Amino acid sequence: MHHRRVIRRRRLRPQRLAAPLIAIPQASPRSRSGEGMVPMRALTLIYHEDLEPEITGIIQHTMLIARYTKIRDVIGARTDIMQEVDYSANGKNHMLIIVATQEVIQELAQALRVLRQVKGHGLRGYITPVEGLI
């Protein structure tokens, strides 16, 4: 007897992304007048792990594009304390890097300033311009 071998091809399913992709408008490199250019900023935020719920709440409430990079267990120290005593970190910090439009970053920064005033410590950040995206 001759047996026929049936070959079944697997259907490839498209992978689903966790969040929809949103095109970020960019200025043409040849554009000198700046028309169509959306000012982008990066917010680098370093905060104590105890502030995680408040930071997450602010980001989810403020950001139109909820994408960011988080680095956990970042260690930082104040050099004036290090010189006086042996410094021992009694908690962990996290770092967020967020790139968004200038308006979104400014609104986010304002909410974070209010949180810092309430808590008094454990939160530092800075804003830098973004020259381009890859």
MARLOKE-959857 format. One record per residue (C-alpha): x, y, z; residue in one letter. Coordinates in Angstrom, 1 decimal. Example, Ala and Ser with C-alpha at 12.3 -4.5 7.8 and 13.67 -1.06 7.14 Angstrom:
BEGIN
<site><east>12.3</east><north>-4.5</north><up>7.8</up><type>A</type></site>
<site><east>13.7</east><north>-1.1</north><up>7.1</up><type>S</type></site>
END
This chain:
BEGIN
<site><east>0.0</east><north>0.0</north><up>0.0</up><type>M</type></site>
<site><east>1.0</east><north>3.4</north><up>-0.8</up><type>H</type></site>
<site><east>0.3</east><north>6.0</north><up>1.8</up><type>H</type></site>
<site><east>-0.2</east><north>9.6</north><up>1.0</up><type>R</type></site>
<site><east>1.5</east><north>12.0</north><up>3.4</up><type>R</type></site>
<site><east>-0.6</east><north>15.1</north><up>4.1</up><type>V</type></site>
<site><east>1.4</east><north>18.2</north><up>4.7</up><type>I</type></site>
<site><east>-0.4</east><north>20.8</north><up>6.7</up><type>R</type></site>
<site><east>0.9</east><north>24.2</north><up>6.7</up><type>R</type></site>
<site><east>0.7</east><north>26.3</north><up>9.8</up><type>R</type></site>
<site><east>-1.1</east><north>29.5</north><up>9.5</up><type>R</type></site>
<site><east>1.0</east><north>32.3</north><up>10.8</up><type>L</type></site>
<site><east>-1.0</east><north>34.6</north><up>13.1</up><type>R</type></site>
<site><east>-0.1</east><north>38.2</north><up>13.2</up><type>P</type></site>
<site><east>1.4</east><north>39.3</north><up>16.5</up><type>Q</type></site>
<site><east>-0.7</east><north>41.7</north><up>18.5</up><type>R</type></site>
<site><east>1.1</east><north>44.6</north><up>19.9</up><type>L</type></site>
<site><east>0.5</east><north>45.6</north><up>23.5</up><type>A</type></site>
<site><east>-0.5</east><north>49.2</north><up>22.6</up><type>A</type></site>
<site><east>-1.5</east><north>50.7</north><up>19.3</up><type>P</type></site>
<site><east>1.3</east><north>52.5</north><up>17.4</up><type>L</type></site>
<site><east>0.8</east><north>56.2</north><up>17.1</up><type>I</type></site>
<site><east>2.6</east><north>58.0</north><up>14.5</up><type>A</type></site>
<site><east>4.6</east><north>61.0</north><up>15.9</up><type>I</type></site>
<site><east>4.7</east><north>63.8</north><up>13.4</up><type>P</type></site>
<site><east>8.2</east><north>64.8</north><up>12.5</up><type>Q</type></site>
<site><east>9.6</east><north>67.8</north><up>10.6</up><type>A</type></site>
<site><east>11.3</east><north>67.1</north><up>7.4</up><type>S</type></site>
<site><east>15.1</east><north>67.3</north><up>7.7</up><type>P</type></site>
<site><east>15.1</east><north>69.8</north><up>4.9</up><type>R</type></site>
<site><east>12.6</east><north>72.0</north><up>6.5</up><type>S</type></site>
<site><east>14.3</east><north>75.2</north><up>7.7</up><type>R</type></site>
<site><east>11.2</east><north>77.2</north><up>8.6</up><type>S</type></site>
<site><east>10.1</east><north>74.7</north><up>11.3</up><type>G</type></site>
<site><east>6.6</east><north>74.3</north><up>9.7</up><type>E</type></site>
<site><east>5.0</east><north>71.1</north><up>10.8</up><type>G</type></site>
<site><east>7.6</east><north>70.5</north><up>13.5</up><type>M</type></site>
<site><east>6.2</east><north>69.2</north><up>16.7</up><type>V</type></site>
<site><east>8.5</east><north>70.1</north><up>19.7</up><type>P</type></site>
<site><east>9.4</east><north>67.0</north><up>21.5</up><type>M</type></site>
<site><east>10.9</east><north>66.7</north><up>25.0</up><type>R</type></site>
<site><east>12.3</east><north>64.0</north><up>27.2</up><type>A</type></site>
<site><east>11.6</east><north>63.8</north><up>30.9</up><type>L</type></site>
<site><east>14.1</east><north>61.8</north><up>32.9</up><type>T</type></site>
<site><east>12.6</east><north>61.1</north><up>36.4</up><type>L</type></site>
<site><east>14.3</east><north>59.5</north><up>39.3</up><type>I</type></site>
<site><east>12.2</east><north>58.7</north><up>42.3</up><type>Y</type></site>
<site><east>12.1</east><north>56.5</north><up>45.4</up><type>H</type></site>
<site><east>10.2</east><north>53.3</north><up>45.1</up><type>E</type></site>
<site><east>7.7</east><north>54.3</north><up>47.8</up><type>D</type></site>
<site><east>6.3</east><north>56.9</north><up>45.3</up><type>L</type></site>
<site><east>5.5</east><north>54.3</north><up>42.6</up><type>E</type></site>
<site><east>1.7</east><north>54.4</north><up>43.1</up><type>P</type></site>
<site><east>1.6</east><north>58.2</north><up>42.9</up><type>E</type></site>
<site><east>4.0</east><north>58.4</north><up>39.9</up><type>I</type></site>
<site><east>2.1</east><north>55.8</north><up>38.0</up><type>T</type></site>
<site><east>-1.2</east><north>57.5</north><up>38.7</up><type>G</type></site>
<site><east>0.1</east><north>60.9</north><up>37.5</up><type>I</type></site>
<site><east>1.5</east><north>59.3</north><up>34.3</up><type>I</type></site>
<site><east>-1.7</east><north>57.4</north><up>33.5</up><type>Q</type></site>
<site><east>-3.9</east><north>60.5</north><up>34.1</up><type>H</type></site>
<site><east>-1.7</east><north>63.0</north><up>32.3</up><type>T</type></site>
<site><east>0.0</east><north>61.2</north><up>29.3</up><type>M</type></site>
<site><east>-1.8</east><north>60.9</north><up>26.0</up><type>L</type></site>
<site><east>0.8</east><north>58.3</north><up>24.9</up><type>I</type></site>
<site><east>1.4</east><north>55.9</north><up>27.8</up><type>A</type></site>
<site><east>4.8</east><north>54.6</north><up>26.7</up><type>R</type></site>
<site><east>7.9</east><north>55.1</north><up>28.7</up><type>Y</type></site>
<site><east>11.1</east><north>53.3</north><up>29.7</up><type>T</type></site>
<site><east>11.5</east><north>52.3</north><up>33.4</up><type>K</type></site>
<site><east>14.7</east><north>51.2</north><up>35.0</up><type>I</type></site>
<site><east>14.3</east><north>49.7</north><up>38.4</up><type>R</type></site>
<site><east>16.7</east><north>49.6</north><up>41.3</up><type>D</type></site>
<site><east>18.7</east><north>52.7</north><up>40.4</up><type>V</type></site>
<site><east>21.1</east><north>53.7</north><up>43.1</up><type>I</type></site>
<site><east>21.8</east><north>57.3</north><up>44.0</up><type>G</type></site>
<site><east>23.6</east><north>59.1</north><up>46.8</up><type>A</type></site>
<site><east>24.2</east><north>62.5</north><up>48.1</up><type>R</type></site>
<site><east>27.9</east><north>63.2</north><up>48.1</up><type>T</type></site>
<site><east>27.7</east><north>65.5</north><up>51.2</up><type>D</type></site>
<site><east>26.2</east><north>62.6</north><up>53.2</up><type>I</type></site>
<site><east>28.8</east><north>60.2</north><up>51.8</up><type>M</type></site>
<site><east>31.7</east><north>62.3</north><up>53.0</up><type>Q</type></site>
<site><east>30.3</east><north>62.5</north><up>56.6</up><type>E</type></site>
<site><east>29.3</east><north>58.9</north><up>57.1</up><type>V</type></site>
<site><east>29.4</east><north>55.6</north><up>55.3</up><type>D</type></site>
<site><east>26.5</east><north>55.9</north><up>53.0</up><type>Y</type></site>
<site><east>24.0</east><north>53.0</north><up>52.9</up><type>S</type></site>
<site><east>21.0</east><north>53.2</north><up>50.6</up><type>A</type></site>
<site><east>17.9</east><north>52.5</north><up>52.7</up><type>N</type></site>
<site><east>15.6</east><north>52.1</north><up>49.7</up><type>G</type></site>
<site><east>15.6</east><north>51.7</north><up>46.0</up><type>K</type></site>
<site><east>15.0</east><north>54.3</north><up>43.3</up><type>N</type></site>
<site><east>13.5</east><north>53.9</north><up>39.9</up><type>H</type></site>
<site><east>14.1</east><north>55.9</north><up>36.8</up><type>M</type></site>
<site><east>11.6</east><north>56.8</north><up>34.0</up><type>L</type></site>
<site><east>12.5</east><north>58.2</north><up>30.6</up><type>I</type></site>
<site><east>9.5</east><north>59.6</north><up>28.8</up><type>I</type></site>
<site><east>9.5</east><north>61.2</north><up>25.4</up><type>V</type></site>
<site><east>6.4</east><north>63.1</north><up>24.4</up><type>A</type></site>
<site><east>5.3</east><north>66.5</north><up>23.0</up><type>T</type></site>
<site><east>6.3</east><north>69.6</north><up>24.8</up><type>Q</type></site>
<site><east>2.8</east><north>70.2</north><up>26.0</up><type>E</type></site>
<site><east>2.4</east><north>66.7</north><up>27.5</up><type>V</type></site>
<site><east>5.8</east><north>66.9</north><up>29.2</up><type>I</type></site>
<site><east>5.1</east><north>70.3</north><up>30.7</up><type>Q</type></site>
<site><east>1.7</east><north>69.1</north><up>32.1</up><type>E</type></site>
<site><east>3.3</east><north>66.0</north><up>33.5</up><type>L</type></site>
<site><east>6.1</east><north>68.1</north><up>35.1</up><type>A</type></site>
<site><east>3.7</east><north>70.4</north><up>36.7</up><type>Q</type></site>
<site><east>1.8</east><north>67.5</north><up>38.3</up><type>A</type></site>
<site><east>5.1</east><north>66.0</north><up>39.5</up><type>L</type></site>
<site><east>6.2</east><north>69.3</north><up>41.1</up><type>R</type></site>
<site><east>3.0</east><north>69.3</north><up>43.1</up><type>V</type></site>
<site><east>3.7</east><north>65.8</north><up>44.3</up><type>L</type></site>
<site><east>7.3</east><north>66.8</north><up>45.3</up><type>R</type></site>
<site><east>5.9</east><north>69.7</north><up>47.3</up><type>Q</type></site>
<site><east>3.6</east><north>67.4</north><up>49.1</up><type>V</type></site>
<site><east>6.1</east><north>64.6</north><up>49.8</up><type>K</type></site>
<site><east>9.2</east><north>66.9</north><up>50.2</up><type>G</type></site>
<site><east>11.8</east><north>64.5</north><up>48.9</up><type>H</type></site>
<site><east>12.4</east><north>61.3</north><up>46.9</up><type>G</type></site>
<site><east>11.7</east><north>62.8</north><up>43.5</up><type>L</type></site>
<site><east>14.0</east><north>64.5</north><up>41.0</up><type>R</type></site>
<site><east>13.8</east><north>65.0</north><up>37.3</up><type>G</type></site>
<site><east>14.9</east><north>67.1</north><up>34.3</up><type>Y</type></site>
<site><east>13.6</east><north>67.9</north><up>30.9</up><type>I</type></site>
<site><east>15.7</east><north>67.9</north><up>27.7</up><type>T</type></site>
<site><east>14.9</east><north>68.7</north><up>24.1</up><type>P</type></site>
<site><east>14.6</east><north>65.8</north><up>21.7</up><type>V</type></site>
<site><east>16.4</east><north>66.4</north><up>18.4</up><type>E</type></site>
<site><east>15.0</east><north>63.4</north><up>16.6</up><type>G</type></site>
<site><east>13.4</east><north>60.0</north><up>17.0</up><type>L</type></site>
<site><east>14.5</east><north>56.6</north><up>15.6</up><type>I</type></site>
END
